[in-house]
Amino acid sequence: MQFHSTCGPLTERLRAFRNSPEPYDGIAEIWYESRESLATLGKDANARRASRELLEDEKRFVDLARSPIWSGEERKVITDETGVQR
């Protein structure tokens, strides 16, 4: 999935309000079945090949030296009727 930012007057107002740095033009997401499958990715020859192909593709349009990479977890946040997280 790719998420493209909509830079314009609204973004500029939000940046000014928060004193934020220059915006970037988009993010890419890669989803895996589990953290374990990501952690063991290097053990599978097909997965290593796919990862190399992905990297070569990204090099054509991503400034890798200035692009952070991170992993995360999806968490379900539930609040009660008063807005308190439980």
Biopython code that builds the backbone (N, CA, C, O; Angstrom):
import numpy as np
from Bio.PDB.StructureBuilder import StructureBuilder

atoms = [
    (1, "MET", "N", (0.852, -1.169, 0.000)),
    (1, "MET", "CA", (0.000, 0.000, 0.000)),
    (1, "MET", "C", (0.894, 1.226, 0.000)),
    (1, "MET", "O", (1.957, 1.224, 0.620)),
    (2, "GLN", "N", (0.477, 2.247, -0.676)),
    (2, "GLN", "CA", (1.167, 3.532, -0.642)),
    (2, "GLN", "C", (0.203, 4.593, -0.142)),
    (2, "GLN", "O", (-0.987, 4.567, -0.457)),
    (3, "PHE", "N", (0.717, 5.508, 0.627)),
    (3, "PHE", "CA", (-0.055, 6.633, 1.141)),
    (3, "PHE", "C", (0.627, 7.896, 0.650)),
    (3, "PHE", "O", (1.776, 8.163, 1.003)),
    (4, "HIS", "N", (-0.069, 8.668, -0.155)),
    (4, "HIS", "CA", (0.498, 9.902, -0.722)),
    (4, "HIS", "C", (-0.040, 11.102, 0.041)),
    (4, "HIS", "O", (-1.246, 11.239, 0.242)),
    (5, "SER", "N", (0.866, 11.961, 0.459)),
    (5, "SER", "CA", (0.440, 13.135, 1.217)),
    (5, "SER", "C", (-0.207, 14.156, 0.282)),
    (5, "SER", "O", (0.023, 14.156, -0.928)),
    (6, "THR", "N", (-1.002, 15.004, 0.866)),
    (6, "THR", "CA", (-1.654, 16.073, 0.115)),
    (6, "THR", "C", (-1.098, 17.404, 0.621)),
    (6, "THR", "O", (-1.731, 18.097, 1.417)),
    (7, "CYS", "N", (0.087, 17.740, 0.145)),
    (7, "CYS", "CA", (0.727, 18.990, 0.560)),
    (7, "CYS", "C", (-0.039, 20.157, -0.040)),
    (7, "CYS", "O", (-0.393, 20.142, -1.219)),
    (8, "GLY", "N", (-0.283, 21.135, 0.755)),
    (8, "GLY", "CA", (-1.020, 22.303, 0.306)),
    (8, "GLY", "C", (-1.258, 23.226, 1.478)),
    (8, "GLY", "O", (-0.578, 23.113, 2.498)),
    (9, "PRO", "N", (-2.204, 24.133, 1.359)),
    (9, "PRO", "CA", (-2.451, 25.111, 2.420)),
    (9, "PRO", "C", (-2.786, 24.480, 3.775)),
    (9, "PRO", "O", (-2.321, 24.964, 4.807)),
    (10, "LEU", "N", (-3.581, 23.411, 3.787)),
    (10, "LEU", "CA", (-3.933, 22.780, 5.068)),
    (10, "LEU", "C", (-2.692, 22.192, 5.726)),
    (10, "LEU", "O", (-2.476, 22.378, 6.924)),
    (11, "THR", "N", (-1.885, 21.492, 4.957)),
    (11, "THR", "CA", (-0.649, 20.923, 5.501)),
    (11, "THR", "C", (0.255, 22.022, 6.033)),
    (11, "THR", "O", (0.844, 21.881, 7.105)),
    (12, "GLU", "N", (0.368, 23.109, 5.294)),
    (12, "GLU", "CA", (1.221, 24.219, 5.734)),
    (12, "GLU", "C", (0.714, 24.820, 7.044)),
    (12, "GLU", "O", (1.517, 25.160, 7.913)),
    (13, "ARG", "N", (-0.593, 24.957, 7.199)),
    (13, "ARG", "CA", (-1.143, 25.482, 8.464)),
    (13, "ARG", "C", (-0.859, 24.522, 9.611)),
    (13, "ARG", "O", (-0.499, 24.958, 10.704)),
    (14, "LEU", "N", (-1.017, 23.214, 9.377)),
    (14, "LEU", "CA", (-0.736, 22.224, 10.415)),
    (14, "LEU", "C", (0.748, 22.238, 10.786)),
    (14, "LEU", "O", (1.096, 22.163, 11.964)),
    (15, "ARG", "N", (1.615, 22.334, 9.788)),
    (15, "ARG", "CA", (3.058, 22.397, 10.046)),
    (15, "ARG", "C", (3.398, 23.619, 10.885)),
    (15, "ARG", "O", (4.173, 23.530, 11.838)),
    (16, "ALA", "N", (2.814, 24.764, 10.525)),
    (16, "ALA", "CA", (3.100, 26.000, 11.253)),
    (16, "ALA", "C", (2.625, 25.896, 12.702)),
    (16, "ALA", "O", (3.323, 26.328, 13.620)),
    (17, "PHE", "N", (1.454, 25.330, 12.903)),
    (17, "PHE", "CA", (0.891, 25.192, 14.253)),
    (17, "PHE", "C", (1.796, 24.338, 15.133)),
    (17, "PHE", "O", (1.993, 24.649, 16.308)),
    (18, "ARG", "N", (2.347, 23.261, 14.571)),
    (18, "ARG", "CA", (3.173, 22.330, 15.347)),
    (18, "ARG", "C", (4.664, 22.572, 15.193)),
    (18, "ARG", "O", (5.468, 21.880, 15.817)),
    (19, "ASN", "N", (5.049, 23.548, 14.368)),
    (19, "ASN", "CA", (6.461, 23.796, 14.087)),
    (19, "ASN", "C", (7.123, 22.517, 13.573)),
    (19, "ASN", "O", (8.205, 22.141, 14.023)),
    (20, "SER", "N", (6.462, 21.863, 12.633)),
    (20, "SER", "CA", (6.916, 20.579, 12.089)),
    (20, "SER", "C", (7.905, 20.775, 10.952)),
    (20, "SER", "O", (7.914, 21.820, 10.302)),
    (21, "PRO", "N", (8.745, 19.759, 10.711)),
    (21, "PRO", "CA", (9.691, 19.836, 9.591)),
    (21, "PRO", "C", (8.980, 19.690, 8.245)),
    (21, "PRO", "O", (7.769, 19.475, 8.183)),
    (22, "GLU", "N", (9.757, 19.810, 7.180)),
    (22, "GLU", "CA", (9.230, 19.636, 5.826)),
    (22, "GLU", "C", (8.501, 18.295, 5.711)),
    (22, "GLU", "O", (8.959, 17.294, 6.260)),
    (23, "PRO", "N", (7.386, 18.271, 5.010)),
    (23, "PRO", "CA", (6.681, 17.004, 4.837)),
    (23, "PRO", "C", (7.367, 16.124, 3.801)),
    (23, "PRO", "O", (8.128, 16.607, 2.962)),
    (24, "TYR", "N", (7.093, 14.844, 3.870)),
    (24, "TYR", "CA", (7.569, 13.938, 2.832)),
    (24, "TYR", "C", (6.402, 13.644, 1.916)),
    (24, "TYR", "O", (5.253, 13.926, 2.254)),
    (25, "ASP", "N", (6.691, 13.081, 0.763)),
    (25, "ASP", "CA", (5.630, 12.940, -0.235)),
    (25, "ASP", "C", (4.822, 11.659, -0.126)),
    (25, "ASP", "O", (3.797, 11.534, -0.796)),
    (26, "GLY", "N", (5.238, 10.714, 0.682)),
    (26, "GLY", "CA", (4.434, 9.510, 0.835)),
    (26, "GLY", "C", (5.123, 8.484, 1.708)),
    (26, "GLY", "O", (6.287, 8.636, 2.077)),
    (27, "ILE", "N", (4.383, 7.437, 2.031)),
    (27, "ILE", "CA", (4.923, 6.308, 2.773)),
    (27, "ILE", "C", (4.482, 5.030, 2.075)),
    (27, "ILE", "O", (3.478, 5.011, 1.364)),
    (28, "ALA", "N", (5.236, 3.976, 2.284)),
    (28, "ALA", "CA", (4.864, 2.663, 1.769)),
    (28, "ALA", "C", (4.743, 1.720, 2.958)),
    (28, "ALA", "O", (5.527, 1.796, 3.904)),
    (29, "GLU", "N", (3.776, 0.850, 2.904)),
    (29, "GLU", "CA", (3.580, -0.131, 3.965)),
    (29, "GLU", "C", (3.754, -1.530, 3.402)),
    (29, "GLU", "O", (3.315, -1.829, 2.291)),
    (30, "ILE", "N", (4.389, -2.363, 4.171)),
    (30, "ILE", "CA", (4.497, -3.783, 3.844)),
    (30, "ILE", "C", (3.974, -4.544, 5.060)),
    (30, "ILE", "O", (4.454, -4.351, 6.177)),
    (31, "TRP", "N", (3.005, -5.395, 4.838)),
    (31, "TRP", "CA", (2.400, -6.166, 5.915)),
    (31, "TRP", "C", (2.870, -7.606, 5.858)),
    (31, "TRP", "O", (3.020, -8.176, 4.778)),
    (32, "TYR", "N", (3.103, -8.195, 7.024)),
    (32, "TYR", "CA", (3.468, -9.600, 7.153)),
    (32, "TYR", "C", (2.465, -10.276, 8.069)),
    (32, "TYR", "O", (1.806, -9.620, 8.876)),
    (33, "GLU", "N", (2.353, -11.574, 7.943)),
    (33, "GLU", "CA", (1.407, -12.332, 8.769)),
    (33, "GLU", "C", (1.686, -12.150, 10.257)),
    (33, "GLU", "O", (0.762, -12.088, 11.068)),
    (34, "SER", "N", (2.969, -12.065, 10.608)),
    (34, "SER", "CA", (3.343, -11.940, 12.019)),
    (34, "SER", "C", (4.752, -11.367, 12.107)),
    (34, "SER", "O", (5.481, -11.321, 11.117)),
    (35, "ARG", "N", (5.120, -10.936, 13.297)),
    (35, "ARG", "CA", (6.488, -10.457, 13.525)),
    (35, "ARG", "C", (7.474, -11.602, 13.322)),
    (35, "ARG", "O", (8.587, -11.397, 12.839)),
    (36, "GLU", "N", (7.050, -12.814, 13.699)),
    (36, "GLU", "CA", (7.912, -13.976, 13.541)),
    (36, "GLU", "C", (8.224, -14.240, 12.061)),
    (36, "GLU", "O", (9.355, -14.575, 11.711)),
    (37, "SER", "N", (7.212, -14.086, 11.197)),
    (37, "SER", "CA", (7.462, -14.319, 9.773)),
    (37, "SER", "C", (8.420, -13.270, 9.217)),
    (37, "SER", "O", (9.232, -13.584, 8.346)),
    (38, "LEU", "N", (8.344, -12.047, 9.694)),
    (38, "LEU", "CA", (9.278, -11.009, 9.271)),
    (38, "LEU", "C", (10.681, -11.320, 9.799)),
    (38, "LEU", "O", (11.668, -11.177, 9.077)),
    (39, "ALA", "N", (10.760, -11.740, 11.048)),
    (39, "ALA", "CA", (12.058, -12.024, 11.666)),
    (39, "ALA", "C", (12.775, -13.186, 10.997)),
    (39, "ALA", "O", (14.005, -13.221, 10.984)),
    (40, "THR", "N", (12.040, -14.128, 10.445)),
    (40, "THR", "CA", (12.655, -15.308, 9.825)),
    (40, "THR", "C", (12.702, -15.206, 8.303)),
    (40, "THR", "O", (12.988, -16.193, 7.625)),
    (41, "LEU", "N", (12.429, -14.041, 7.774)),
    (41, "LEU", "CA", (12.371, -13.828, 6.333)),
    (41, "LEU", "C", (13.644, -14.277, 5.616)),
    (41, "LEU", "O", (13.571, -14.839, 4.523)),
    (42, "GLY", "N", (14.800, -14.037, 6.217)),
    (42, "GLY", "CA", (16.070, -14.368, 5.584)),
    (42, "GLY", "C", (16.332, -15.848, 5.419)),
    (42, "GLY", "O", (17.270, -16.226, 4.717)),
    (43, "LYS", "N", (15.535, -16.696, 6.040)),
    (43, "LYS", "CA", (15.743, -18.147, 5.946)),
    (43, "LYS", "C", (15.107, -18.751, 4.703)),
    (43, "LYS", "O", (15.359, -19.912, 4.379)),
    (44, "ASP", "N", (14.291, -17.980, 4.009)),
    (44, "ASP", "CA", (13.569, -18.470, 2.832)),
    (44, "ASP", "C", (14.166, -17.842, 1.573)),
    (44, "ASP", "O", (14.176, -16.619, 1.429)),
    (45, "ALA", "N", (14.662, -18.679, 0.665)),
    (45, "ALA", "CA", (15.317, -18.172, -0.548)),
    (45, "ALA", "C", (14.374, -17.315, -1.389)),
    (45, "ALA", "O", (14.793, -16.291, -1.928)),
    (46, "ASN", "N", (13.117, -17.713, -1.509)),
    (46, "ASN", "CA", (12.150, -16.928, -2.277)),
    (46, "ASN", "C", (11.899, -15.573, -1.626)),
    (46, "ASN", "O", (11.768, -14.562, -2.316)),
    (47, "ALA", "N", (11.832, -15.555, -0.311)),
    (47, "ALA", "CA", (11.614, -14.300, 0.407)),
    (47, "ALA", "C", (12.815, -13.376, 0.245)),
    (47, "ALA", "O", (12.646, -12.170, 0.070)),
    (48, "ARG", "N", (14.027, -13.928, 0.302)),
    (48, "ARG", "CA", (15.226, -13.107, 0.096)),
    (48, "ARG", "C", (15.236, -12.514, -1.307)),
    (48, "ARG", "O", (15.571, -11.343, -1.484)),
    (49, "ARG", "N", (14.873, -13.312, -2.298)),
    (49, "ARG", "CA", (14.832, -12.830, -3.678)),
    (49, "ARG", "C", (13.791, -11.712, -3.820)),
    (49, "ARG", "O", (14.051, -10.691, -4.457)),
    (50, "ALA", "N", (12.620, -11.914, -3.227)),
    (50, "ALA", "CA", (11.566, -10.891, -3.293)),
    (50, "ALA", "C", (12.016, -9.606, -2.592)),
    (50, "ALA", "O", (11.732, -8.506, -3.066)),
    (51, "SER", "N", (12.708, -9.745, -1.479)),
    (51, "SER", "CA", (13.198, -8.567, -0.756)),
    (51, "SER", "C", (14.209, -7.794, -1.589)),
    (51, "SER", "O", (14.185, -6.564, -1.607)),
    (52, "ARG", "N", (15.097, -8.501, -2.280)),
    (52, "ARG", "CA", (16.077, -7.840, -3.152)),
    (52, "ARG", "C", (15.374, -7.120, -4.301)),
    (52, "ARG", "O", (15.744, -6.001, -4.656)),
    (53, "GLU", "N", (14.358, -7.765, -4.882)),
    (53, "GLU", "CA", (13.606, -7.131, -5.975)),
    (53, "GLU", "C", (12.896, -5.876, -5.482)),
    (53, "GLU", "O", (12.875, -4.856, -6.171)),
    (54, "LEU", "N", (12.319, -5.954, -4.295)),
    (54, "LEU", "CA", (11.641, -4.796, -3.716)),
    (54, "LEU", "C", (12.636, -3.659, -3.510)),
    (54, "LEU", "O", (12.342, -2.511, -3.844)),
    (55, "LEU", "N", (13.804, -3.965, -2.965)),
    (55, "LEU", "CA", (14.810, -2.935, -2.732)),
    (55, "LEU", "C", (15.258, -2.295, -4.043)),
    (55, "LEU", "O", (15.387, -1.073, -4.124)),
    (56, "GLU", "N", (15.493, -3.104, -5.060)),
    (56, "GLU", "CA", (15.905, -2.552, -6.353)),
    (56, "GLU", "C", (14.821, -1.638, -6.928)),
    (56, "GLU", "O", (15.133, -0.602, -7.516)),
    (57, "ASP", "N", (13.568, -2.008, -6.764)),
    (57, "ASP", "CA", (12.474, -1.158, -7.222)),
    (57, "ASP", "C", (12.438, 0.142, -6.431)),
    (57, "ASP", "O", (12.291, 1.218, -7.011)),
    (58, "GLU", "N", (12.572, 0.052, -5.115)),
    (58, "GLU", "CA", (12.535, 1.247, -4.273)),
    (58, "GLU", "C", (13.663, 2.216, -4.622)),
    (58, "GLU", "O", (13.473, 3.430, -4.552)),
    (59, "LYS", "N", (14.815, 1.704, -4.991)),
    (59, "LYS", "CA", (15.950, 2.567, -5.334)),
    (59, "LYS", "C", (15.634, 3.500, -6.503)),
    (59, "LYS", "O", (16.291, 4.526, -6.680)),
    (60, "ARG", "N", (14.635, 3.142, -7.293)),
    (60, "ARG", "CA", (14.279, 3.983, -8.438)),
    (60, "ARG", "C", (13.477, 5.215, -8.037)),
    (60, "ARG", "O", (13.452, 6.193, -8.784)),
    (61, "PHE", "N", (12.824, 5.196, -6.883)),
    (61, "PHE", "CA", (11.977, 6.340, -6.528)),
    (61, "PHE", "C", (12.025, 6.744, -5.055)),
    (61, "PHE", "O", (11.334, 7.683, -4.659)),
    (62, "VAL", "N", (12.815, 6.067, -4.244)),
    (62, "VAL", "CA", (12.916, 6.394, -2.821)),
    (62, "VAL", "C", (14.324, 6.883, -2.527)),
    (62, "VAL", "O", (15.303, 6.271, -2.954)),
    (63, "ASP", "N", (14.423, 7.978, -1.802)),
    (63, "ASP", "CA", (15.713, 8.478, -1.331)),
    (63, "ASP", "C", (16.039, 7.688, -0.064)),
    (63, "ASP", "O", (15.739, 8.132, 1.044)),
    (64, "LEU", "N", (16.651, 6.521, -0.231)),
    (64, "LEU", "CA", (16.861, 5.604, 0.890)),
    (64, "LEU", "C", (17.682, 6.209, 2.017)),
    (64, "LEU", "O", (17.433, 5.920, 3.187)),
    (65, "ALA", "N", (18.659, 7.046, 1.678)),
    (65, "ALA", "CA", (19.510, 7.647, 2.709)),
    (65, "ALA", "C", (18.733, 8.591, 3.621)),
    (65, "ALA", "O", (19.132, 8.813, 4.764)),
    (66, "ARG", "N", (17.632, 9.146, 3.130)),
    (66, "ARG", "CA", (16.845, 10.098, 3.924)),
    (66, "ARG", "C", (15.479, 9.544, 4.313)),
    (66, "ARG", "O", (14.620, 10.284, 4.792)),
    (67, "SER", "N", (15.278, 8.247, 4.109)),
    (67, "SER", "CA", (13.967, 7.653, 4.379)),
    (67, "SER", "C", (14.038, 6.703, 5.564)),
    (67, "SER", "O", (14.675, 5.653, 5.482)),
    (68, "PRO", "N", (13.385, 7.069, 6.670)),
    (68, "PRO", "CA", (13.403, 6.176, 7.829)),
    (68, "PRO", "C", (12.636, 4.883, 7.536)),
    (68, "PRO", "O", (11.725, 4.860, 6.708)),
    (69, "ILE", "N", (13.016, 3.831, 8.219)),
    (69, "ILE", "CA", (12.300, 2.568, 8.129)),
    (69, "ILE", "C", (12.044, 2.093, 9.553)),
    (69, "ILE", "O", (12.898, 2.259, 10.425)),
    (70, "TRP", "N", (10.913, 1.524, 9.787)),
    (70, "TRP", "CA", (10.584, 1.066, 11.130)),
    (70, "TRP", "C", (9.549, -0.045, 11.045)),
    (70, "TRP", "O", (8.884, -0.218, 10.024)),
    (71, "SER", "N", (9.425, -0.788, 12.126)),
    (71, "SER", "CA", (8.383, -1.808, 12.206)),
    (71, "SER", "C", (7.415, -1.381, 13.298)),
    (71, "SER", "O", (7.766, -0.590, 14.173)),
    (72, "GLY", "N", (6.235, -1.891, 13.245)),
    (72, "GLY", "CA", (5.231, -1.521, 14.231)),
    (72, "GLY", "C", (4.224, -2.628, 14.422)),
    (72, "GLY", "O", (4.267, -3.655, 13.743)),
    (73, "GLU", "N", (3.332, -2.411, 15.338)),
    (73, "GLU", "CA", (2.254, -3.345, 15.633)),
    (73, "GLU", "C", (0.926, -2.628, 15.546)),
    (73, "GLU", "O", (0.802, -1.469, 15.942)),
    (74, "GLU", "N", (-0.049, -3.317, 15.033)),
    (74, "GLU", "CA", (-1.401, -2.781, 15.032)),
    (74, "GLU", "C", (-2.029, -3.135, 16.370)),
    (74, "GLU", "O", (-1.978, -4.285, 16.805)),
    (75, "ARG", "N", (-2.613, -2.154, 17.009)),
    (75, "ARG", "CA", (-3.255, -2.374, 18.308)),
    (75, "ARG", "C", (-4.676, -1.851, 18.279)),
    (75, "ARG", "O", (-4.940, -0.765, 17.764)),
    (76, "LYS", "N", (-5.570, -2.618, 18.824)),
    (76, "LYS", "CA", (-6.957, -2.195, 18.920)),
    (76, "LYS", "C", (-7.110, -1.390, 20.210)),
    (76, "LYS", "O", (-6.754, -1.855, 21.292)),
    (77, "VAL", "N", (-7.636, -0.191, 20.078)),
    (77, "VAL", "CA", (-7.836, 0.677, 21.235)),
    (77, "VAL", "C", (-9.339, 0.805, 21.456)),
    (77, "VAL", "O", (-10.079, 1.237, 20.572)),
    (78, "ILE", "N", (-9.765, 0.428, 22.635)),
    (78, "ILE", "CA", (-11.184, 0.472, 22.977)),
    (78, "ILE", "C", (-11.355, 1.446, 24.143)),
    (78, "ILE", "O", (-10.611, 1.396, 25.122)),
    (79, "THR", "N", (-12.328, 2.317, 24.026)),
    (79, "THR", "CA", (-12.637, 3.221, 25.130)),
    (79, "THR", "C", (-14.060, 2.972, 25.605)),
    (79, "THR", "O", (-14.916, 2.513, 24.848)),
    (80, "ASP", "N", (-14.293, 3.281, 26.865)),
    (80, "ASP", "CA", (-15.665, 3.142, 27.367)),
    (80, "ASP", "C", (-16.467, 4.397, 27.020)),
    (80, "ASP", "O", (-15.971, 5.281, 26.321)),
    (81, "GLU", "N", (-17.681, 4.471, 27.499)),
    (81, "GLU", "CA", (-18.558, 5.585, 27.131)),
    (81, "GLU", "C", (-18.063, 6.951, 27.602)),
    (81, "GLU", "O", (-18.517, 7.980, 27.102)),
    (82, "THR", "N", (-17.123, 6.968, 28.572)),
    (82, "THR", "CA", (-16.572, 8.245, 29.046)),
    (82, "THR", "C", (-15.278, 8.600, 28.303)),
    (82, "THR", "O", (-14.696, 9.658, 28.545)),
    (83, "GLY", "N", (-14.830, 7.725, 27.406)),
    (83, "GLY", "CA", (-13.604, 8.000, 26.667)),
    (83, "GLY", "C", (-12.354, 7.440, 27.311)),
    (83, "GLY", "O", (-11.248, 7.656, 26.815)),
    (84, "VAL", "N", (-12.519, 6.715, 28.425)),
    (84, "VAL", "CA", (-11.372, 6.130, 29.116)),
    (84, "VAL", "C", (-10.948, 4.855, 28.392)),
    (84, "VAL", "O", (-11.769, 3.988, 28.092)),
    (85, "GLN", "N", (-9.652, 4.763, 28.120)),
    (85, "GLN", "CA", (-9.138, 3.570, 27.434)),
    (85, "GLN", "C", (-9.127, 2.395, 28.400)),
    (85, "GLN", "O", (-8.739, 2.529, 29.560)),
    (86, "ARG", "N", (-9.560, 1.241, 27.899)),
    (86, "ARG", "CA", (-9.525, 0.038, 28.742)),
    (86, "ARG", "C", (-8.923, -1.098, 27.994)),
    (86, "ARG", "O", (-8.805, -2.199, 28.533)),
]
sb = StructureBuilder()
sb.init_structure("model")
sb.init_model(0)
sb.init_chain("A")
sb.init_seg("    ")
for serial, (resi, resn, name, xyz) in enumerate(atoms, 1):
    if name == "N":
        sb.init_residue(resn, " ", resi, " ")
    sb.init_atom(name, np.array(xyz, "f"), 0.0, 1.0, " ", f" {name:<3s}", serial, name[0])
structure = sb.get_structure()
